[in-house]
Structure formats: C-alpha cells, structure tokens
Amino acid sequence: MVPTIKTADHPLRVEVDIVQARHLVRKWAEQLGFGIVDQTKIVTAASELARNTIVYGRGGEMQLNALENGARKGLELIFTDKGPGIADLKLALQDGYTTGSGLGLGLSGAKRLSNEFEIFSKVGEGTKIIIRRWK
Amino acid sequence: MERIPILRMGEYLLVTIQVDMYDQLAMTLQDDLTNCINKNSSRGVLIDISSLEMVDSFIGRMLANISSMSRVLDAETVVVGMQPAVAITLVELGMSLAGVKTALNVEKGMALLQSAARVDFEVDGADD
C-alpha cells in the first residue's frame, strides 16, 4: 500500500464541475512537482473521465490522492458513479467505441495518458475508475 | 450566456480562445462561427489556442468540426499556437487532428490563409 499524503473529493454533477476538476488536478500535479507534459496528460485524462462520469454515469465524484512511495511521488484519481455500469469493458476500452455521441476516445485515451489504470464496473450498480500517474 | 468573441478582419474571422473551454461554450462557438462565415462570406478562419492549457477529445472534436464545416462553406480554418505539451497529449489521446490545418503562430497562420486564397484566385483566373 502506497502512503497517501493528501486526499480530497470533488463532486461531478454538472458540466462546470469538469472545468473545476481540471483546475484541481492541475494544481495538485503542479504541487507534486510534475513537469508540464505530465501535468497536461493527467489533466486531460481527468477531463475525459470526469465527462464520462457525468454523461454516462449520471454524476458521481472524483477523489484525488497525492501518493508518496519513498522518493517517488504520484497522483491518483478515483472516479466513481452509481450509473448504469458498463456491460462489456473490453469493448468500452476500444478506440472509437461509444454508446453516446462522442468520439469513443475518452476511456481508451485516458488509459494511454496514465501510468496505471484500473476499471471496475457492474451493470446496474455503477463504475469505478482509478488512474495513477507518477512523477 | 458566455460567448467567445469572433473578430472580423476583411474576409477572415479571428478567434482567440482565452477562457476555460467548457463543453457548452465549445458548441456555441461552433454555431457562431458557421453563422459568421455564412453572413460575411468569409474565406478563412483563424483560431488561436495558445492560451489553452489542455485540449481533450471534446475540444479536439470541436476544432475538427469547425474545420469541416467551414470547408463546406468554402472557408479555410487554421488552428494556431498549440502548446507543445498539448500537442503531445492530444496525439497520445488518439487525436491527430487530421484534416485540421495548423500553424505555429498567428502570423504564420495568416500567411497560410492568404496563400490558400491566392491559389483559389489563380485557379479561378485559369478558367477564364
């Protein structure tokens, strides 16, 4: 278990919450000493997942965890919703697959922009996605 | 409702995005620009995104849409000033913005629009 040095929750209900989520993630990544490219990558991944939480998950929240593993610092983001869940995770993670009107790059793109990616989903109960990016 | 201003300069339209792009704002800009091109018979659109610290798939799609819509309306779009970190992230996200013309800065973008207009003019001239 990697020690968490700081944690916070951010609601994801309406569109403006996506913009605020981006700001929060940027601030935390900056404070952890992430370079500009790493900051941009995790902020972009957060933006995609925050939008998914609102559009597909019918709202939920994002938890931010600042991690410290020895000298190594990282940022963990956990997106949870109590939406309809994802029936076929493999399909949902494919580039270009969408059940909405988007491009289908949200999940697969966020995965590529993270160092670690975990997804748990149960139809009718909701979805939980954990991403981590290390400095 | 908040709107991103569109400036008209002769036959070109200029847009500088200096605020946080939330989804509704992106949709509004898309609509406003197509209306503006139509109303002013614009030949080109220049979008400066140098202040944008992040472009996700939604904003990327807006840029691609504006580019396609303007092309159908006989106008070229050039996106200028993308920050290097944004470019790296966008490609890794899976968006290469194929079909969207880009330039490093406003000056180069404007030159690109003007040369596109000149080529059009020469082709038109050859028909006579």
Interface residues (C-beta under 8 A of the other chain):
Chain A: E15 V16 I18 V19 R22 H23 R26 I36 V37 Q39 T40 K41 V43 T44 S47 E48 R51 D95 G102 L103 L105 G106 S108 G109 R112 L113
Chain B: D20 Y22 D23 Q24 E53 M54 V55 D56 S57 F58 G60 R61 Q83 P84 A85 V86 I88 T89 L90 E92 L93 G94 M95
